[in-house]
Amino acid sequence: MTPEELLAFEQARRIGYLVQTPETDTGVVRAFRQWCKEQGKPFVTTEGNATSVTLTFDTGSVWKHFLPQYQFLRERPSYFTLDPTEELQVQVRRAINVSGFQGGAGYGGSYTWVAGLSIEHAVQTVQALLSIWEKAQAIHLSKLAQI
């Protein structure tokens, strides 16, 4: 990776999500996705330009981190979701609805996305969803501990 790419990757690891611009190299995206899988973290990105951003919050690879320990996850790869309880589902919907998005949005299961966000709203929404993820992860880990 170039020094700029390494800096983008390190920033993504530090803040918990990758800020993608049109210039972002696919190698950075792949490296961050791999790091998320290895760490058991959701793959979160904001992608866009100076005026509009699409946010992606993907927990689909989290299960791969836990697969060696919990083989049943092979049959249930969507086990790790952002919204495992009704309360968290409400919180996810609220975070998205107050984001001021101008495009579409989809949430539920292991993949959540919001399009047409201003940069300011994108950062706030990512932070809100990461906060919700902390609660969701605690629920998932508690369930795994009972197995």
C-alpha positions as CSV (number, residue, x, y, z in Angstrom):
1,M,0.0,0.0,0.0
2,T,1.1,3.5,-0.6
3,P,1.6,5.8,2.4
4,E,-1.8,7.5,1.6
5,E,-3.5,4.1,1.4
6,L,-1.9,2.9,4.6
7,L,-3.0,6.1,6.3
8,A,-6.7,5.6,5.1
9,F,-6.5,2.0,6.3
10,E,-5.1,3.0,9.7
11,Q,-7.8,5.7,10.1
12,A,-10.5,3.2,9.3
13,R,-9.2,0.8,11.9
14,R,-9.0,3.6,14.5
15,I,-12.5,5.0,13.9
16,G,-14.3,1.8,13.0
17,Y,-15.3,2.6,9.4
18,L,-13.7,3.3,6.1
19,V,-14.2,6.7,4.4
20,Q,-14.2,5.9,0.7
21,T,-13.7,8.6,-1.9
22,P,-13.6,8.1,-5.7
23,E,-9.8,7.8,-5.3
24,T,-9.9,5.0,-2.7
25,D,-8.0,2.0,-4.0
26,T,-9.8,-1.3,-3.9
27,G,-6.8,-2.7,-2.0
28,V,-7.6,-0.5,0.9
29,V,-11.2,-1.7,0.8
30,R,-10.2,-5.4,0.7
31,A,-7.6,-4.9,3.5
32,F,-10.2,-3.2,5.7
33,R,-12.8,-5.9,5.0
34,Q,-10.3,-8.6,5.9
35,W,-9.3,-6.8,9.1
36,C,-13.0,-6.5,10.1
37,K,-13.4,-10.3,9.5
38,E,-10.3,-11.1,11.5
39,Q,-11.4,-8.8,14.4
40,G,-15.0,-9.9,14.4
41,K,-16.2,-6.4,13.5
42,P,-18.8,-5.2,11.0
43,F,-17.5,-3.8,7.7
44,V,-18.7,-0.2,7.7
45,T,-18.0,2.3,4.9
46,T,-19.1,5.7,3.8
47,E,-18.6,6.1,0.1
48,G,-19.2,9.2,-2.0
49,N,-18.0,12.7,-2.8
50,A,-18.1,16.1,-1.2
51,T,-21.9,16.4,-1.4
52,S,-23.5,12.9,-1.0
53,V,-22.5,9.8,0.8
54,T,-23.8,6.2,0.9
55,L,-23.3,4.4,4.2
56,T,-23.0,0.6,4.3
57,F,-23.1,-1.3,7.6
58,D,-22.4,-5.0,6.9
59,T,-22.2,-7.5,9.7
60,G,-22.2,-10.5,7.3
61,S,-18.6,-11.3,7.8
62,V,-18.6,-11.2,11.6
63,W,-19.7,-14.8,11.9
64,K,-16.5,-15.9,10.0
65,H,-14.5,-14.6,13.0
66,F,-16.4,-17.0,15.3
67,L,-16.8,-19.9,12.9
68,P,-13.8,-21.9,14.1
69,Q,-15.3,-21.9,17.6
70,Y,-19.0,-22.3,16.7
71,Q,-19.4,-24.5,13.7
72,F,-23.2,-24.1,13.7
73,L,-22.7,-20.7,12.2
74,R,-22.1,-22.4,8.9
75,E,-25.8,-23.0,8.7
76,R,-26.7,-19.6,10.2
77,P,-24.3,-17.1,8.7
78,S,-26.7,-14.2,9.3
79,Y,-26.5,-14.9,13.1
80,F,-24.8,-11.6,13.7
81,T,-27.1,-8.8,12.9
82,L,-27.2,-5.1,13.8
83,D,-30.8,-5.4,15.2
84,P,-31.2,-8.7,17.1
85,T,-34.0,-7.4,19.4
86,E,-37.1,-5.4,18.8
87,E,-35.6,-2.5,20.9
88,L,-32.5,-2.4,18.7
89,Q,-34.6,-2.6,15.5
90,V,-36.4,0.5,16.7
91,Q,-33.1,2.2,17.4
92,V,-31.7,1.4,13.9
93,R,-34.9,2.7,12.3
94,R,-34.7,5.9,14.3
95,A,-31.0,6.4,13.5
96,I,-31.8,6.0,9.8
97,N,-35.0,8.1,9.8
98,V,-33.3,11.1,11.5
99,S,-30.2,10.9,9.2
100,G,-31.8,13.2,6.6
101,F,-31.1,10.8,3.7
102,Q,-32.2,11.8,0.3
103,G,-31.8,8.4,-1.4
104,G,-33.0,5.0,-0.4
105,A,-32.4,3.0,2.8
106,G,-32.6,-0.6,3.7
107,Y,-32.0,-2.3,7.0
108,G,-32.4,-5.6,8.7
109,G,-30.5,-8.8,8.8
110,S,-26.8,-8.5,8.3
111,Y,-26.8,-5.6,5.8
112,T,-27.9,-2.0,6.3
113,W,-27.4,0.9,3.9
114,V,-28.4,4.5,3.6
115,A,-27.9,6.6,0.4
116,G,-27.9,10.3,-0.2
117,L,-26.5,11.5,3.2
118,S,-24.7,14.7,3.7
119,I,-21.2,14.2,5.1
120,E,-22.2,15.5,8.6
121,H,-25.2,13.2,8.8
122,A,-23.2,10.3,7.5
123,V,-20.7,10.6,10.4
124,Q,-23.5,11.0,13.0
125,T,-25.4,8.0,11.5
126,V,-22.3,5.8,11.5
127,Q,-21.6,6.7,15.1
128,A,-25.2,5.9,16.1
129,L,-25.1,2.6,14.3
130,L,-21.7,1.7,15.8
131,S,-23.2,2.5,19.2
132,I,-26.2,0.2,18.5
133,W,-23.7,-2.5,17.2
134,E,-22.0,-2.5,20.6
135,K,-25.3,-3.4,22.2
136,A,-26.1,-6.0,19.5
137,Q,-22.7,-7.6,19.9
138,A,-23.1,-7.9,23.6
139,I,-26.4,-9.8,22.9
140,H,-24.8,-12.0,20.3
141,L,-21.8,-12.8,22.6
142,S,-24.2,-13.6,25.5
143,K,-26.1,-16.1,23.3
144,L,-22.9,-17.7,22.1
145,A,-21.7,-18.0,25.8
146,Q,-24.9,-20.1,26.5
147,I,-24.1,-22.6,23.8
